[in-house]
Every structure is written in C-alpha cells, then in structure tokens.
Amino acid sequence: MYENYYGFQERPFSIVPNPDYLYLSPIHQNALTYLEYGLMEDIGFILLTGGVGTGKTTLIRYVINQFCSDMDVAVIFNTNVSADQLISLILRSYGLSSETNDKVNALDILYNYLIEKYSENRRALIIIDEAQNLSHESMEEVRMLSNLQSDDHVLLQIMLVGQPELKAKLRHQSFISITQRIAVKFHLSPLTRKEVGRYIAFRLEKAGGKSDLFDTDAVDMICRESGGIPRSINLICDSALVYGFGYDLRTIGGSVIEQVIQDRGGLEVEMGPAVKEPHPLTATHEISEPGLIDRLRILETGVRKLQVQTEWQMGEFDRRVEGLQANLIGKLNDLLLRERKRSDQLLVEYSKLRVKYRALLKQRLRDKKARQNLLTIAERR
C-alpha cells in the first residue's frame, strides 16, 4: 500500500520473523555470540529466553543461516504435544519415519541416524521453540534425548527457546539434571530508547527507505508505548506508515503515533501476553495457582515498559544537562575572551608605562650627571 509512496522495496515492519531484518543491538549481538559459542563448542544444552516479541525466533533463523551449514537441524515450533508426539515431530523434521508408534523403535531410529551423521562428520541440532509449553513428560523426554551420545562426543545438541516462564520451569527439582547441563544461556531484554531509534532506522534503510522518516517525537512515543519490544515497535510503525500514506505525509511525527495508539485502543490490550493454562509441572502453590503466571507476565511487561520510560526520562535529563553544560561552557568562553582582551589591554598599558618609566629614569640620570658636572666646575673655581 505505502511501499511505492515511501520508496520501499518491501514492507519494513512486517512481524513475520525475517533473519535478513535482524537488528543486532548490543543485547542481540551478545546473544548471537553466546549461541555461536555454544554451537561451535558442542555444548549439549543451550538456553535462550526472552519476553514475547523480543526477537527470539528471528535470532534462531539467523543462527541457522549463519552457523549451521555443517549441521542437520530439526526445528520444533509446536510444543503442545505429548512426549511420544514430540519424538515423532523430531523424526519428521530430520526426514525420518517410524513404521510403528513404538517409542523404543523411534529412539533407536534416531540414535542410528545420529551415529550415521557423526560418521559423516556432521552434527545434529534440535531447536525447540516455545519450550515453556512443554509438558512435564515432554521435558523429561528432552532430558533423555540428551543422553544420546558417544563415549567422547555429543551426538545431539539441544537448544531450548522460550519465554521467561521457561527459566522458572527449569528451576524445579525435577529438571535439575537439565539445568546442570545448560552451559550456555542468555536472556533477551527489550531495546533501550537509543536502540529503538536505531532499530527503526535500520529497518527503514533495509527496505530501501530513508532512515529519518520517523522524527524524534515519534520515536520517543513508540519507545514509551512499545516498551522496547521489537514486535510491538513493528506493529506501531507499520500502522503509522499506513496513516502517513493516507494523510500524504513525508515525515511521521508524534501526532501520527498518538493517533495510531488511540485508534488501536491501547496496545496493552491487543498485544498483551496471551492467557495460557498453567502447566501441570508441580503441585507447588506458586506454579500451579491459576492465573498467577499470567499476572506475573503482565507485571513483567509493565516493569519493562516502566524501565524504558525511566531510561527515556533519564535521557531527556541528560540532554538537558548537556544543554546547560553547553550554555555554561559558552558563557565561560565569552568571559574568558573578555578577560583575555582586558589582559591584553593591561599588557599594552603596562608596556607604555614601562617605556615612560625607563625614559624617566634616563632623564633623571642625565639630570644627575648635569648636577655633578656643575658641582665639579664650581669646586675648580
């Protein structure tokens, strides 16, 4: 709709995970470094967590494209399955099939496949996205899969990817054996105000447009409303570009973002965390109480948003302080210039006085000599 109007080759803010549009903020760059290390060093278990919309899936696809050319990768997105179904999904992802539904037979097929790949000097990786939804039995099956290894080599690497609840899940006593094997773990946090501006500019340029299409006020409002979550930023920016096209605007300002937010009826309602059933993980009160996880997730989102707002306000404070400092420095420079001029004038006056003083001394010496000559003449007479 608006692509031609703004000179884009494609929509810059699509919410479909696209590794070509991965913005490597400092936090995402660190995550990428950790994941690359885990993959290259044959770490058995790797853990990546982050809130909804922080870019986990995009990062995974980027990792697969960049670092997994010598690996056979199975990616599991549907995690609301039983343990047996999970094994079947893994076999299917590797292009394998089991003639029966016998789990022992399925595991035997998988183990033989891993041995074959090892002999071909290829590695195997399973990426389980939305791993926080795995049932207790499925998580136990994942733990058992990690035992498929030779005497001196990890045959299968497993990357667990999920929302913050996954970390809470893994802290349970039942999964201590998994937790102890996780040598590499990273948590994706929201973008800061500065990173939000760079993220928007990066996507605009990547799509072939101008990086300064959104002005400072617009970026400030996007940052505050999105809480620094990339998916939320994409939704706001995409809608804003539609409005800008409709109003024939060449620059997206704060008024457009305000209109987008009003018309959407508040982003928290539309983009808030989805309500999920509490997982039957334990009988402990803090995990099994209905709605507690949802409330914690909403609270976490609010805290993230407050964090970004606080950072933005601190940025505003820093900018004001910098402005005051610049103003003060300017005044001090003016004062210094005036003092230097005054000093130069004083030096000139001092030089003149010094010349007069020397001339006066010479005149006094001449007068003194004249008097002495007169006295000498008088004495001779």
VENVEN-V648118 format. One record per residue. N is the residue number from 0. RES is the residue in one letter. SS is DSSP state (a for helix, b for strand, c for the rest). Layout:
# VENVEN-V648118
n->(N:N)
res->(RES:RES)
ss->(SS:SS)
This chain:
# VENVEN-V648118
n->(0:1:2:3:4:5:6:7:8:9:10:11:12:13:14:15:16:17:18:19:20:21:22:23:24:25:26:27:28:29:30:31:32:33:34:35:36:37:38:39:40:41:42:43:44:45:46:47:48:49:50:51:52:53:54:55:56:57:58:59:60:61:62:63:64:65:66:67:68:69:70:71:72:73:74:75:76:77:78:79:80:81:82:83:84:85:86:87:88:89:90:91:92:93:94:95:96:97:98:99:100:101:102:103:104:105:106:107:108:109:110:111:112:113:114:115:116:117:118:119:120:121:122:123:124:125:126:127:128:129:130:131:132:133:134:135:136:137:138:139:140:141:142:143:144:145:146:147:148:149:150:151:152:153:154:155:156:157:158:159:160:161:162:163:164:165:166:167:168:169:170:171:172:173:174:175:176:177:178:179:180:181:182:183:184:185:186:187:188:189:190:191:192:193:194:195:196:197:198:199:200:201:202:203:204:205:206:207:208:209:210:211:212:213:214:215:216:217:218:219:220:221:222:223:224:225:226:227:228:229:230:231:232:233:234:235:236:237:238:239:240:241:242:243:244:245:246:247:248:249:250:251:252:253:254:255:256:257:258:259:260:261:262:263:264:265:266:267:268:269:270:271:272:273:274:275:276:277:278:279:280:281:282:283:284:285:286:287:288:289:290:291:292:293:294:295:296:297:298:299:300:301:302:303:304:305:306:307:308:309:310:311:312:313:314:315:316:317:318:319:320:321:322:323:324:325:326:327:328:329:330:331:332:333:334:335:336:337:338:339:340:341:342:343:344:345:346:347:348:349:350:351:352:353:354:355:356:357:358:359:360:361:362:363:364:365:366:367:368:369:370:371:372:373:374:375:376:377:378:379:380)
res->(M:Y:E:N:Y:Y:G:F:Q:E:R:P:F:S:I:V:P:N:P:D:Y:L:Y:L:S:P:I:H:Q:N:A:L:T:Y:L:E:Y:G:L:M:E:D:I:G:F:I:L:L:T:G:G:V:G:T:G:K:T:T:L:I:R:Y:V:I:N:Q:F:C:S:D:M:D:V:A:V:I:F:N:T:N:V:S:A:D:Q:L:I:S:L:I:L:R:S:Y:G:L:S:S:E:T:N:D:K:V:N:A:L:D:I:L:Y:N:Y:L:I:E:K:Y:S:E:N:R:R:A:L:I:I:I:D:E:A:Q:N:L:S:H:E:S:M:E:E:V:R:M:L:S:N:L:Q:S:D:D:H:V:L:L:Q:I:M:L:V:G:Q:P:E:L:K:A:K:L:R:H:Q:S:F:I:S:I:T:Q:R:I:A:V:K:F:H:L:S:P:L:T:R:K:E:V:G:R:Y:I:A:F:R:L:E:K:A:G:G:K:S:D:L:F:D:T:D:A:V:D:M:I:C:R:E:S:G:G:I:P:R:S:I:N:L:I:C:D:S:A:L:V:Y:G:F:G:Y:D:L:R:T:I:G:G:S:V:I:E:Q:V:I:Q:D:R:G:G:L:E:V:E:M:G:P:A:V:K:E:P:H:P:L:T:A:T:H:E:I:S:E:P:G:L:I:D:R:L:R:I:L:E:T:G:V:R:K:L:Q:V:Q:T:E:W:Q:M:G:E:F:D:R:R:V:E:G:L:Q:A:N:L:I:G:K:L:N:D:L:L:L:R:E:R:K:R:S:D:Q:L:L:V:E:Y:S:K:L:R:V:K:Y:R:A:L:L:K:Q:R:L:R:D:K:K:A:R:Q:N:L:L:T:I:A:E:R:R)
ss->(c:c:a:a:a:a:c:c:c:c:c:c:c:c:c:c:c:c:a:a:a:c:c:c:c:a:a:a:a:a:a:a:a:a:a:a:a:a:a:a:c:c:c:c:b:b:b:b:b:b:c:c:c:c:c:a:a:a:a:a:a:a:a:a:a:a:a:c:c:c:b:b:b:b:b:b:c:c:c:c:c:c:a:a:a:a:a:a:a:a:a:a:a:c:c:c:c:c:c:c:c:c:a:a:a:a:a:a:a:a:a:a:a:a:a:a:a:a:a:c:c:c:b:b:b:b:b:b:c:c:a:a:a:c:c:a:a:a:a:a:a:a:a:a:a:c:c:c:b:c:c:c:c:b:c:b:b:b:b:b:b:b:c:c:a:a:a:a:a:a:c:c:a:a:a:a:a:a:a:a:a:b:b:b:b:b:b:b:c:c:c:c:a:a:a:a:a:a:a:a:a:a:a:a:a:a:c:c:c:c:c:c:c:b:c:a:a:a:a:a:a:a:a:a:a:a:c:c:c:a:a:a:a:a:a:a:a:a:a:a:a:a:a:a:a:a:c:c:c:c:c:b:c:a:a:a:a:a:a:a:a:a:a:a:c:c:a:a:a:a:a:c:c:c:c:c:c:c:c:c:c:c:c:c:a:a:a:a:c:c:c:a:a:a:a:a:a:a:a:a:a:a:a:a:a:a:a:a:a:a:a:a:a:a:a:a:a:a:a:a:a:a:a:a:a:a:a:a:a:a:a:a:a:a:a:a:a:a:a:a:a:a:a:a:a:a:a:a:a:a:a:a:a:a:a:a:a:a:a:a:a:a:a:a:a:a:a:a:a:a:a:a:a:a:a:a:a:a:a:a:c)
